[in-house]
Amino acid sequence: MTPEELLTTTRTVRKRLDLDRPVPLELIRTALDIALQAPSGSNTQKWQWLVITDADQRAALGKVYQRACREYLDSSNAAGKLFADDPERSKVQQRVGSSVEYLADKMGDVPVLVIPCLQTGSAELPAGNQAGMWASLLPAVWSYMLACRAFTLGTAYTTLHLAYEKEAAEILGLPSGVHQAAMIPTAFYTGHTFKPAPRQPLDEVLHIDRW
């Protein structure tokens, strides 16, 4: 796989996650070893990673995610109404909404759930530069997802469970100074490969020197 193919075909995988095929823990460890090479602000490396394989733990987290996702879908009516004036975009969002709903029902059945966390030392997130703080973790999360893609694993970056972050933290036994960034379902995927997603042309979003 070329770097261009890796970067353009690492997609959010929901309906194509193989829920029945076990994922070797050693493969996850290798992907995380790669992720730890990502940049970290001031080289702090305050990241912590939870890898959830226990069926009961996955089921408990799956219920939290499902509840949060249902509330999100009900409140936003995300699938169609947001783009009612754009029929083509509405169709795309309906497909996305369908896959989000599917994952909500299946999250607890995914073989591996990876939860990247940031260790801040305080129960409340510190005030100030949130972008800089989370930038010390999120590049490593993306590196993990890229590594998984190279190993024929599918992933999805999800955050909806954070509506019930404290409940999830209790399930995971997290100390108060450790904050979750995401829940990443990880599994082998069905089918053969992925293709780049439709995106707007670069010139529609590119600005040189000034807006």
FIZALUM-503428 format. One record per residue: y, z negated, x of N, C-alpha, C in turn; residue in three letters. Coordinates in steps of 0.02 Angstrom, whole numbers, plus 50000, padded with zeros to 5 digits. Each point is the difference from the previous one (the first is absolute). Example, Ala and Ser with C-alpha at 12.3 -4.5 7.8 and 13.67 -1.06 7.14 Angstrom:
2
<rec <49716 49610 50660> <50059 50000 49955> <50060 50000 50045> "ala">;
<rec <50053 50036 49982> <50059 49997 50042> <50055 49963 49961> "ser">;
// end
This chain:
211
<rec <49941 50000 50042> <50059 50000 49958> <50062 50000 50044> "met">;
<rec <50044 50048 49990> <50062 50003 50039> <50048 49946 49976> "thr">;
<rec <50048 49981 50043> <50050 49951 49977> <50036 50023 49937> "pro">;
<rec <50015 50065 49995> <50034 50024 49940> <49957 49992 49938> "glu">;
<rec <49935 50015 50006> <49955 49993 49942> <49993 49926 49981> "glu">;
<rec <49994 49957 50050> <49994 49928 49987> <50061 49975 49961> "leu">;
<rec <50059 50019 50023> <50062 49974 49971> <50016 50029 49932> "leu">;
<rec <49976 50061 49986> <50016 50032 49936> <49945 49993 49948> "thr">;
<rec <49942 49973 50019> <49946 49994 49952> <49977 49927 49992> "thr">;
<rec <50037 49953 50027> <49986 49930 49986> <50034 49983 49934> "thr">;
<rec <49962 50002 49948> <50025 49993 49932> <49982 49932 49970> "arg">;
<rec <50034 49983 49946> <49980 49943 49960> <49937 50017 49963> "thr">;
<rec <49947 49962 50011> <49935 50016 49970> <49984 49946 49948> "val">;
<rec <49990 50021 49940> <49983 49953 49946> <49934 50020 49967> "arg">;
<rec <50000 50056 49964> <49940 50019 49963> <49944 50024 50045> "lys">;
<rec <50015 50018 50062> <49948 50026 50044> <49973 49948 50049> "arg">;
<rec <50015 49937 49990> <49970 49948 50041> <49927 49991 49979> "leu">;
<rec <49955 50000 50049> <49929 49991 49987> <49986 49925 49993> "asp">;
<rec <49988 49978 49939> <49992 49929 49987> <49930 49974 50016> "leu">;
<rec <49954 50045 50014> <49930 49981 50010> <49978 50000 50073> "asp">;
<rec <50037 50034 50043> <49979 50007 50070> <50030 49944 50042> "arg">;
<rec <49960 49959 50032> <50027 49946 50042> <50041 50028 50058> "pro">;
<rec <50049 49962 50020> <50042 50018 50057> <49985 49952 50057> "val">;
<rec <49976 50025 50057> <49985 49954 50056> <50062 49963 50023> "pro">;
<rec <49994 49935 50008> <50056 49959 50022> <50026 50023 50068> "leu">;
<rec <49955 50024 50041> <50021 50023 50067> <50049 50058 49996> "glu">;
<rec <49993 50042 49949> <50046 50055 49990> <50069 49975 49982> "leu">;
<rec <50002 49949 49958> <50065 49969 49982> <50031 49966 50061> "ile">;
<rec <49960 49967 50039> <50026 49968 50061> <50030 50051 50048> "arg">;
<rec <49966 50057 50008> <50026 50052 50044> <50067 50027 49974> "thr">;
<rec <50004 50011 49934> <50063 50024 49971> <50056 49949 50010> "ala">;
<rec <49984 49936 49994> <50050 49948 50010> <50020 49993 50073> "leu">;
<rec <49952 50010 50045> <50017 50000 50072> <50051 50054 50015> "asp">;
<rec <49991 50058 49969> <50049 50054 50009> <50067 49980 49969> "ile">;
<rec <49998 49969 49941> <50062 49980 49966> <50041 49952 50042> "ala">;
<rec <49967 49958 50039> <50036 49949 50040> <50039 50030 50058> "leu">;
<rec <49991 50065 50011> <50041 50034 50051> <50067 50023 49972> "gln">;
<rec <50012 49990 49936> <50063 50022 49970> <50058 49957 50026> "ala">;
<rec <50061 50026 49995> <50058 49961 50023> <50011 49939 49955> "pro">;
<rec <50027 49948 50031> <50017 49939 49964> <50068 49977 50025> "ser">;
<rec <50045 49983 49954> <50068 49982 50019> <50003 49944 50052> "gly">;
<rec <50035 50013 50055> <50005 49951 50056> <49931 49980 50026> "ser">;
<rec <49950 50041 49986> <49932 49987 50021> <49974 49933 49974> "asn">;
<rec <50021 49981 49940> <49980 49935 49973> <49927 49998 49979> "thr">;
<rec <49975 50055 49973> <49929 50004 49979> <49981 49942 49954> "gln">;
<rec <50039 49990 49949> <49988 49945 49953> <49952 50020 49943> "lys">;
<rec <49967 50057 50009> <49955 50023 49948> <49935 49960 49997> "trp">;
<rec <49972 49996 49941> <49934 49971 49988> <49965 50046 49950> "gln">;
<rec <49934 50007 50006> <49963 50048 49959> <49941 49966 49967> "trp">;
<rec <49995 50004 49935> <49942 49975 49964> <49957 50059 49978> "leu">;
<rec <49937 49997 50017> <49952 50052 49979> <49952 49968 49951> "val">;
<rec <50003 50023 49938> <49962 49968 49946> <49939 50044 49983> "ile">;
<rec <49941 49972 50012> <49938 50036 49984> <49957 49961 49950> "thr">;
<rec <50011 49934 49994> <49961 49959 49954> <50012 50023 49928> "asp">;
<rec <49945 50008 49963> <50005 50028 49932> <50042 49956 49954> "ala">;
<rec <49991 49935 50005> <50039 49955 49956> <50074 50002 50016> "asp">;
<rec <50016 50001 50064> <50070 50004 50020> <50032 50066 49977> "gln">;
<rec <49963 50054 50009> <50025 50065 49978> <50010 50002 49924> "arg">;
<rec <49953 49971 49964> <50006 49999 49927> <50060 49960 49978> "ala">;
<rec <50012 49942 50032> <50057 49958 49982> <50066 50036 50014> "ala">;
<rec <50005 50032 50057> <50061 50038 50017> <50007 50060 49954> "leu">;
<rec <49944 50031 49982> <50002 50057 49955> <50029 49982 49932> "gly">;
<rec <49984 49941 49975> <50027 49977 49936> <50075 49989 50003> "lys">;
<rec <50023 49972 50056> <50072 49991 50009> <50035 50067 50002> "val">;
<rec <49972 50047 50038> <50030 50066 50005> <50000 50035 49932> "tyr">;
<rec <49945 49996 49964> <49995 50033 49936> <50053 49974 49951> "gln">;
<rec <50009 49935 49998> <50050 49971 49956> <50070 50024 50017> "arg">;
<rec <50016 49999 50065> <50066 50022 50021> <50011 50074 49986> "ala">;
<rec <49948 50039 50011> <50005 50072 49989> <50009 50017 49927> "cys">;
<rec <49963 49965 49956> <50007 50012 49928> <50071 49984 49977> "arg">;
<rec <50027 49945 50025> <50068 49982 49981> <50050 50052 50025> "glu">;
<rec <49989 50025 50060> <50044 50053 50027> <49997 50063 49958> "tyr">;
<rec <49940 50022 49983> <49992 50061 49961> <50029 49992 49930> "leu">;
<rec <49990 49942 49970> <50027 49988 49933> <50076 49997 50000> "asp">;
<rec <50029 49969 50052> <50073 49991 50000> <50037 50064 50018> "ser">;
<rec <49971 50039 50045> <50036 50059 50023> <49981 50063 49962> "ser">;
<rec <49943 49997 49964> <49974 50061 49968> <50001 50056 50051> "asn">;
<rec <49973 49985 50059> <50012 50040 50060> <49977 50072 49995> "ala">;
<rec <49947 50013 49963> <49969 50065 50005> <50043 50059 49978> "ala">;
<rec <50032 49995 49942> <50034 50059 49975> <50074 49995 49986> "gly">;
<rec <50023 49943 49975> <50068 49996 49974> <50053 50003 50054> "lys">;
<rec <49983 49979 50061> <50051 49999 50052> <50024 50070 50017> "leu">;
<rec <49958 50050 49989> <50018 50068 50017> <49993 50046 49940> "phe">;
<rec <50021 49975 49942> <49992 50038 49938> <50039 50066 50002> "ala">;
<rec <50054 50002 50039> <50041 50061 50004> <49974 50048 50053> "asp">;
<rec <49946 49984 50033> <49971 50042 50052> <49925 50006 49987> "asp">;
<rec <49979 50049 49960> <49929 50004 49979> <49951 50001 50058> "pro">;
<rec <50016 50037 50052> <49953 50005 50056> <49994 49932 50036> "glu">;
<rec <50056 49968 50011> <49999 49935 50033> <49965 49949 49955> "arg">;
<rec <50010 50006 49935> <49969 49955 49953> <49924 50005 50004> "ser">;
<rec <49974 50062 50006> <49928 50009 50006> <49973 49965 50063> "lys">;
<rec <50037 50008 50055> <49979 49968 50062> <49999 49924 49991> "val">;
<rec <50052 49973 49969> <50004 49927 49991> <49946 49974 49953> "gln">;
<rec <49981 50042 49952> <49945 49980 49955> <49935 49994 50039> "gln">;
<rec <49989 50048 50047> <49940 49996 50042> <50002 49938 50045> "arg">;
<rec <50059 49987 50028> <50008 49941 50042> <49986 49937 49960> "val">;
<rec <50030 49997 49939> <49989 49942 49957> <49927 49990 49984> "gly">;
<rec <49964 50054 49988> <49929 49996 49985> <49961 49971 50059> "ser">;
<rec <50018 50023 50061> <49964 49975 50059> <50018 49928 50015> "ser">;
<rec <50063 49981 49988> <50020 49930 50008> <49961 49955 49953> "val">;
<rec <49994 50022 49937> <49962 49962 49951> <49927 49994 50019> "glu">;
<rec <49972 50054 50026> <49930 49999 50022> <49990 49948 50055> "tyr">;
<rec <50045 50002 50050> <49992 49953 50056> <50009 49928 49976> "leu">;
<rec <50043 49990 49951> <50009 49932 49973> <49934 49972 49974> "ala">;
<rec <49961 50043 49968> <49936 49978 49972> <49946 49993 50053> "asp">;
<rec <50008 50034 50058> <49947 50003 50050> <50016 49961 50064> "lys">;
<rec <50060 49973 50006> <50020 49969 50063> <49950 49948 50024> "met">;
<rec <49975 49959 49955> <49953 49949 50019> <49932 50026 50022> "gly">;
<rec <49987 50065 49988> <49936 50030 50019> <50004 50038 50066> "asp">;
<rec <50060 50009 50027> <50008 50036 50063> <49967 49959 50056> "val">;
<rec <49961 50031 50044> <49960 49962 50049> <50041 49956 50047> "pro">;
<rec <50061 50022 50018> <50041 49962 50046> <50072 49999 49975> "val">;
<rec <50030 49941 49998> <50071 49993 49986> <50033 49970 50063> "leu">;
<rec <50050 50035 50025> <50036 49976 50059> <50070 49977 49978> "val">;
<rec <50018 49939 50019> <50065 49972 49982> <50038 49984 50063> "ile">;
<rec <50048 50043 50018> <50042 49985 50058> <50053 49949 49982> "pro">;
<rec <50011 49953 50045> <50047 49945 49987> <50048 49992 50059> "cys">;
<rec <50056 49969 49985> <50049 49984 50051> <50008 49924 50003> "leu">;
<rec <49994 49974 50060> <50005 49927 50010> <50072 49983 50017> "gln">;
<rec <50034 49965 49954> <50071 49984 50010> <50011 49926 50016> "thr">;
<rec <49951 49958 49984> <50007 49929 50014> <50034 49960 49946> "gly">;
<rec <50022 50035 49946> <50034 49964 49946> <49974 50026 49933> "ser">;
<rec <50000 49956 49950> <49974 50019 49934> <50044 50054 49967> "ala">;
<rec <50065 49998 50013> <50045 50050 49973> <50016 50052 50054> "glu">;
<rec <50006 50062 49979> <50018 50052 50048> <50070 49987 50027> "leu">;
<rec <50010 50008 50065> <50066 49987 50028> <50052 50049 49975> "pro">;
<rec <50061 49977 49993> <50055 50044 49978> <50019 50046 50058> "ala">;
<rec <50035 50054 49982> <50024 50044 50052> <49964 50067 50000> "gly">;
<rec <49984 50024 50058> <49976 50068 50010> <49927 50007 49979> "asn">;
<rec <49989 50010 49935> <49931 50010 49976> <49970 50064 50027> "gln">;
<rec <50040 50052 50007> <49973 50063 50026> <49972 49991 50070> "ala">;
<rec <50037 49964 50042> <49976 49989 50068> <49939 49956 50002> "gly">;
<rec <49997 49951 49956> <49943 49954 49999> <49936 50037 49981> "met">;
<rec <50002 50037 49944> <49940 50035 49978> <49983 50059 50044> "trp">;
<rec <50050 50026 50036> <49986 50055 50047> <49956 49977 50058> "ala">;
<rec <49993 49935 50008> <49954 49974 50051> <49928 50000 49977> "ser">;
<rec <49988 50019 49937> <49932 50002 49974> <49981 50069 49973> "leu">;
<rec <50045 50032 49963> <49981 50060 49963> <49980 50059 50044> "leu">;
<rec <50029 50010 50060> <49972 50054 50042> <49927 49989 50016> "pro">;
<rec <49980 49938 50010> <49930 49985 50014> <49956 50014 49940> "ala">;
<rec <50027 49986 49940> <49962 50015 49939> <49987 50075 49994> "val">;
<rec <50052 50039 50013> <49991 50073 49997> <49952 50024 50054> "trp">;
<rec <50003 49970 50059> <49953 50019 50053> <49928 49985 49978> "ser">;
<rec <49991 49943 49966> <49933 49985 49974> <49976 50053 49952> "tyr">;
<rec <50045 50022 49955> <49981 50050 49951> <49985 50067 50033> "met">;
<rec <50038 50018 50051> <49986 50061 50037> <49934 49996 50037> "leu">;
<rec <49986 49943 50030> <49936 49992 50034> <49942 50005 49951> "ala">;
<rec <50008 49971 49941> <49948 50005 49949> <49988 50073 49981> "cys">;
<rec <50053 50037 49992> <49994 50071 49983> <49960 50037 50053> "arg">;
<rec <50013 49985 50063> <49964 50032 50055> <49926 49982 49999> "ala">;
<rec <49985 49941 49971> <49930 49977 49996> <49968 50017 49933> "phe">;
<rec <50030 50047 49963> <49977 50022 49934> <49999 49944 49948> "thr">;
<rec <50048 49954 50006> <50010 49949 49951> <50064 50014 49960> "leu">;
<rec <49998 49985 49936> <50059 50008 49958> <50034 49933 49990> "gly">;
<rec <50066 50001 49992> <50038 49939 49990> <50056 50013 49949> "thr">;
<rec <50030 49946 49976> <50059 50005 49957> <50044 49940 50015> "ala">;
<rec <50065 50013 50009> <50047 49945 50012> <50023 49975 49932> "tyr">;
<rec <49981 49939 49982> <50018 49972 49935> <50035 49933 50009> "thr">;
<rec <50047 49986 49955> <50037 49937 50003> <50006 49965 49933> "thr">;
<rec <49972 50028 49947> <50011 49973 49933> <49975 49928 49994> "leu">;
<rec <49948 49982 50037> <49974 49931 49993> <50051 49948 50022> "his">;
<rec <50052 50022 50037> <50050 49952 50025> <50042 49970 49943> "leu">;
<rec <49994 50027 49940> <50030 49967 49942> <49968 49932 49990> "ala">;
<rec <49939 49992 50025> <49964 49936 49997> <49980 49980 50071> "tyr">;
<rec <50048 50004 50045> <49986 49987 50071> <49971 49931 50012> "glu">;
<rec <50027 49949 49966> <49976 49932 50011> <49928 49991 49977> "lys">;
<rec <49984 50033 49944> <49931 49996 49975> <49952 50033 50049> "glu">;
<rec <50019 50058 50026> <49959 50033 50050> <49994 49958 50063> "ala">;
<rec <50056 49969 50020> <49999 49958 50060> <49951 49942 49992> "ala">;
<rec <49995 49972 49940> <49953 49946 49988> <49928 50024 50006> "glu">;
<rec <49987 50060 49974> <49933 50029 50006> <49982 50008 50073> "ile">;
<rec <50049 50021 50040> <49989 50015 50071> <50005 49939 50045> "leu">;
<rec <50026 49945 49973> <50010 49941 50041> <50055 50008 50052> "gly">;
<rec <50052 50037 49984> <50053 50013 50048> <50045 49939 50010> "leu">;
<rec <50019 49986 50061> <50051 49948 50013> <50067 50023 49969> "pro">;
<rec <50044 49953 49988> <50063 50015 49965> <50046 50046 50041> "ser">;
<rec <49993 50000 50066> <50043 50041 50041> <49974 50069 50015> "gly">;
<rec <49948 50021 49963> <49972 50067 50009> <50011 50040 49936> "val">;
<rec <50031 50059 50006> <50020 50039 49942> <49964 50068 49999> "his">;
<rec <49973 50017 49942> <49963 50062 49992> <50048 50059 49995> "gln">;
<rec <49979 50056 50029> <50040 50061 49995> <49970 50051 49953> "ala">;
<rec <49934 50000 49993> <49966 50052 49961> <49928 49981 49989> "ala">;
<rec <49967 50039 49959> <49927 49997 49993> <49975 50072 50007> "met">;
<rec <49958 50010 50050> <49979 50068 50017> <49925 50008 49986> "ile">;
<rec <49982 50030 49943> <49929 50015 49988> <49976 50050 50052> "pro">;
<rec <49942 49988 50027> <49973 50043 50054> <49927 50016 49985> "thr">;
<rec <49984 50064 50000> <49931 50021 49986> <49991 50071 50026> "ala">;
<rec <49937 50019 50009> <49988 50071 50011> <50022 50038 49938> "phe">;
<rec <50020 50062 50008> <50022 50038 49942> <49950 50053 49981> "tyr">;
<rec <50001 50020 49938> <49956 50053 49976> <50034 50067 50011> "thr">;
<rec <49960 50053 50000> <50027 50066 50014> <50005 50012 50074> "gly">;
<rec <50035 50053 50019> <50000 50021 50071> <50062 49980 50038> "his">;
<rec <50058 50017 49973> <50061 49987 50038> <50059 49995 49951> "thr">;
<rec <50061 49999 50027> <50060 49998 49960> <50048 50054 50024> "phe">;
<rec <50046 50018 49959> <50050 50050 50020> <50070 49969 49995> "lys">;
<rec <50049 50029 50034> <50068 49974 49995> <50024 49999 49928> "pro">;
<rec <50041 49951 49984> <50027 49993 49932> <50063 50044 49992> "ala">;
<rec <50014 50022 49940> <50063 50035 49988> <50059 49954 50015> "pro">;
<rec <50048 50025 50036> <50060 49963 50015> <50060 50047 49995> "arg">;
<rec <50059 49971 49987> <50060 50042 49996> <50015 50028 50069> "gln">;
<rec <50033 50057 50002> <50016 50031 50065> <50043 49954 50043> "pro">;
<rec <49989 50002 50064> <50037 49957 50046> <50076 50008 49992> "leu">;
<rec <50023 50061 49992> <50072 50012 49997> <50033 49967 49939> "asp">;
<rec <49961 49980 49951> <50028 49965 49942> <50015 49927 50014> "glu">;
<rec <49971 49974 50054> <50009 49929 50014> <50027 49987 50070> "val">;
<rec <50013 50053 50038> <50021 49993 50069> <50076 50001 50006> "leu">;
<rec <50026 49954 50039> <50072 49997 50013> <50009 49995 50076> "his">;
<rec <50043 50042 50028> <50013 50000 50072> <50069 49970 50013> "ile">;
<rec <50001 49947 50036> <50062 49966 50021> <50035 49962 49945> "asp">;
<rec <50009 50030 49942> <50032 49966 49944> <49967 50020 49935> "arg">;
<rec <50010 49960 49946> <49972 50017 49935> <50031 50064 49975> "trp">;
// end
